[in-house]
Amino acid sequence: MGETLAQRDAGQAFRVVRLQIDAVSPLLATANCPVAIAYEPVWAIGTGKSATPVDVEEIHLAIRGWLSERDAKLAGVTRILYGGSVKPENAASLLACPNVDGGLIGGASLSAVSFGAIARAASR
């Protein structure tokens, strides 16, 4: 799930992500196993730019709320991950958000030192 920079700048991030959730939530509701959703703003993929923890928490909370509208149990068991330039410098603050259940680590996973620092931040 995620919006482009143009969509975010136009104030459409929540609308875009809601449409994406609505498109997959029927499939999630019928899954026979736990699922995970990744919120990864398109503008943050491979750019080194990351959403702020406040922005991430707002979107993650909204995703959980939208899932809850369909099925409260689904909202409770679905893991919502954040991806989008998670790196050692921001991992702790992103992963500390109450509705962030984990990270989708991209380029930072290519360095054992960077990935190790993120893993340590996640274990706190």
C-alpha positions in Angstrom: 0.0 0.0 0.0 1.3 3.5 -0.6 0.8 6.8 -2.4 3.0 8.7 -4.9 4.6 12.0 -3.9 2.1 13.9 -6.1 -0.8 12.2 -4.3 0.7 13.0 -0.9 1.3 16.6 -1.8 -2.3 16.8 -3.1 -3.6 15.6 0.3 -4.8 12.3 -1.2 -2.6 9.8 0.8 -5.5 8.5 2.9 -7.9 8.3 0.0 -5.4 6.3 -2.1 -4.5 3.9 0.6 -8.1 3.4 1.5 -8.9 2.4 -2.1 -6.0 0.0 -1.9 -7.2 -1.5 1.4 -10.8 -1.8 0.0 -9.5 -3.7 -3.0 -7.7 -6.4 -0.9 -9.8 -6.6 2.3 -12.2 -9.2 0.9 -9.2 -11.4 0.2 -7.8 -10.8 3.6 -11.1 -11.6 5.3 -11.2 -15.0 3.7 -7.5 -15.9 4.2 -6.9 -19.1 6.1 -3.7 -17.8 7.7 -2.5 -14.6 9.2 -1.5 -12.0 6.7 0.7 -8.9 6.7 0.2 -5.6 4.9 3.0 -3.3 4.0 2.5 0.4 3.9 5.3 1.7 1.7 4.9 5.2 0.2 6.0 5.0 -3.4 7.9 8.2 -3.0 10.1 6.6 -0.3 11.1 3.5 -2.2 14.8 3.5 -2.8 15.0 7.3 -2.4 16.5 7.5 1.1 13.4 9.6 2.1 11.2 8.2 4.8 7.8 9.3 6.1 7.9 10.7 9.6 6.9 8.5 12.5 3.8 10.7 13.0 2.8 10.3 9.3 3.4 6.5 9.5 1.4 6.1 12.7 -1.5 8.0 11.2 -1.7 5.9 8.1 -1.2 2.6 10.0 -3.9 3.6 12.5 -6.2 4.4 9.6 -5.4 1.0 7.9 -6.2 -0.8 11.1 -9.5 1.2 11.4 -10.5 0.4 7.9 -9.8 -3.3 8.4 -11.9 -3.1 11.7 -14.8 -1.8 9.7 -14.8 -5.0 7.8 -13.9 -7.4 10.7 -12.5 -6.5 14.1 -10.7 -9.8 14.4 -9.1 -9.3 11.0 -7.9 -5.9 12.2 -6.4 -7.4 15.3 -4.5 -10.2 13.7 -3.2 -8.5 10.5 0.4 -7.3 10.9 0.9 -3.9 9.3 4.5 -3.3 8.3 6.2 0.0 7.3 8.6 0.0 4.4 10.1 3.0 2.7 13.8 3.7 3.5 13.9 2.2 7.0 17.5 2.6 8.1 19.4 2.5 11.4 18.9 6.2 11.9 15.1 6.0 11.9 14.2 2.4 12.7 13.7 2.9 16.5 11.3 5.8 16.1 9.3 4.1 13.3 9.1 0.7 15.0 8.0 2.4 18.3 4.8 3.5 16.7 1.9 1.6 18.3 0.4 0.5 15.0 3.6 -0.4 13.3 4.0 -4.2 13.7 7.4 -4.4 11.9 9.5 -3.2 9.0 9.8 -4.1 5.4 13.5 -3.6 5.0 14.9 -3.0 1.6 18.4 -1.5 0.8 19.5 -1.4 4.4 19.3 -5.2 4.5 22.2 -5.4 2.1 24.6 -4.3 4.8 25.0 -6.6 7.8 26.0 -3.6 9.9 22.9 -1.7 8.9 20.5 -4.6 9.1 22.0 -5.5 12.5 21.3 -2.0 13.8 17.7 -2.2 12.6 17.2 -5.6 14.2 18.5 -4.3 17.5 16.1 -1.4 17.3 13.3 -3.8 16.6 14.1 -5.9 19.7 13.8 -3.0 22.0 
